[in-house]
């Protein structure tokens, strides 16, 4: 589901790894914990480790919906420096948003039912951070299928290239 965005990011000069979480998409296996989402962050950290092991000097992670929650957990639970930037597209509620210290870009559609929770999570997160409110009601990666696609991708590319500005 991320193929088009992966190609755009690669064409912009970024090294990209798009993953399926264990037991989702076309991947096999699955977490052994009681809640399948408890260990999803480990897959994010494994991908970050893979990129670093193959020459990446910094790693930014983009996660949407449950992948956003897993990405945020990876930034909190991973070793310091394992993730350098975080992009969260309408993430599911995050356990400890106040512990996400890396620069972060939140993006959500104004009409997405999860947006009030996203705004609440954003308010708890420390600087540096940025919020992008998009038109419409599409959720998470479905934002890329709307007329907001270009605005969202431009914001992501800018964030990856320059980061967030402090207020």
C-alpha positions in Angstrom: 0.0 0.0 0.0 3.0 2.3 0.3 4.6 1.5 -3.1 3.8 4.9 -4.8 5.0 6.9 -1.8 8.2 4.7 -1.5 9.0 5.4 -5.2 8.4 9.2 -4.6 10.7 9.2 -1.6 13.4 7.1 -3.4 13.2 9.5 -6.4 13.8 12.4 -4.0 17.0 10.7 -2.9 16.0 8.8 0.2 16.7 5.2 0.9 13.4 3.5 1.5 12.2 0.3 3.2 8.5 -0.4 3.3 7.5 -3.2 5.6 4.6 -5.5 6.4 4.1 -6.1 10.1 4.4 -9.7 11.1 1.1 -11.4 10.4 -0.2 -8.5 8.3 -0.1 -7.9 4.5 1.9 -10.7 2.8 4.2 -11.4 5.8 4.0 -14.6 7.8 4.2 -15.2 11.5 3.0 -12.9 14.1 3.5 -11.6 17.6 3.4 -14.0 20.5 2.0 -11.4 23.0 -1.6 -11.4 24.0 -2.3 -8.2 22.1 -1.0 -8.4 18.5 -0.1 -4.7 18.5 2.1 -4.9 21.6 5.2 -6.0 19.7 4.7 -4.2 16.3 7.2 -1.6 17.3 9.9 -4.4 17.1 9.3 -4.7 13.4 9.8 -0.9 13.0 13.1 -1.1 15.0 14.2 -4.1 12.9 13.7 -2.1 9.7 15.5 0.9 11.2 18.4 -1.4 12.2 18.4 -2.9 8.7 18.7 0.6 7.1 21.5 1.6 9.5 23.3 -1.7 8.8 23.2 -0.8 5.1 24.7 2.6 5.4 21.9 4.9 6.5 23.3 7.7 8.6 19.9 8.7 9.9 16.5 7.0 9.9 13.1 8.6 9.6 10.0 6.5 10.1 6.6 7.1 8.5 3.7 5.3 10.1 -0.1 5.5 9.6 -2.9 4.5 11.9 -1.7 1.4 13.7 1.6 1.7 12.0 1.8 5.2 13.5 1.3 3.8 16.9 4.0 1.2 16.3 6.4 3.8 14.9 5.8 6.1 18.0 6.4 3.2 20.3 9.6 2.3 18.4 10.9 5.9 18.9 10.1 5.7 22.6 11.2 2.1 23.3 14.2 1.8 20.9 17.8 2.6 21.8 18.6 6.3 21.7 19.4 7.3 18.1 17.7 4.3 16.5 15.1 6.7 15.0 15.9 10.3 14.1 12.6 11.6 12.8 9.0 10.5 13.0 6.0 11.1 10.7 2.7 10.0 12.1 -0.4 9.9 9.8 -3.5 9.8 12.0 -1.8 7.5 14.5 -3.8 5.3 16.9 -3.5 6.5 20.5 0.1 6.5 21.5 1.0 5.2 25.0 3.5 7.9 26.0 3.5 10.8 23.5 5.4 13.0 26.0 8.4 10.6 25.7 8.7 11.1 21.9 11.8 13.3 21.8 12.7 13.1 18.1 11.4 15.7 15.7 7.9 14.7 14.6 5.3 15.6 12.0 1.7 14.7 12.7 -0.7 14.7 9.8 -4.5 14.1 9.8 -7.6 15.1 7.9 -9.9 17.5 9.7 -12.9 15.3 9.2 -11.2 12.0 10.3 -13.0 10.8 13.4 -9.7 10.1 15.1 -8.5 13.7 14.7 -9.5 14.9 18.2 -7.3 12.1 19.6 -4.5 13.0 17.3 -4.7 16.6 18.4 -4.6 15.5 22.1 -1.6 13.3 21.5 0.1 16.1 19.6 -0.5 18.5 22.5 1.2 16.1 24.9 4.3 15.6 22.7 7.3 17.7 23.3 9.0 20.0 20.8 10.1 19.8 18.1 6.8 19.0 16.5 4.5 20.0 13.7 0.9 19.4 12.9 -0.5 19.3 9.4 -4.4 19.4 9.2 -5.6 18.4 5.8 -9.0 18.9 4.2 -11.4 16.0 4.0 -12.0 13.0 6.1 -9.6 10.3 4.7 -7.8 8.3 7.4 -4.0 7.7 7.6 -2.5 6.4 4.3 -5.8 7.0 2.5 -4.8 10.7 2.6 -2.6 9.8 -0.4 -5.7 8.8 -2.4 -7.2 12.3 -2.1 -6.7 15.7 -3.5 -4.5 16.3 -0.4 -1.8 13.9 -1.7 0.5 16.5 -3.1 0.2 18.8 -0.1 1.0 15.8 2.2 3.9 14.5 0.2 5.4 18.0 -0.1 5.2 18.4 3.7 6.8 15.0 4.2 9.6 15.8 1.8 10.2 19.2 3.4 10.2 17.7 6.9 12.7 15.0 5.9 14.9 17.5 4.2 14.8 20.4 6.7 13.0 19.2 9.8 10.5 21.2 11.9 11.0 24.8 12.8 10.7 25.7 16.5 8.0 28.3 17.3 
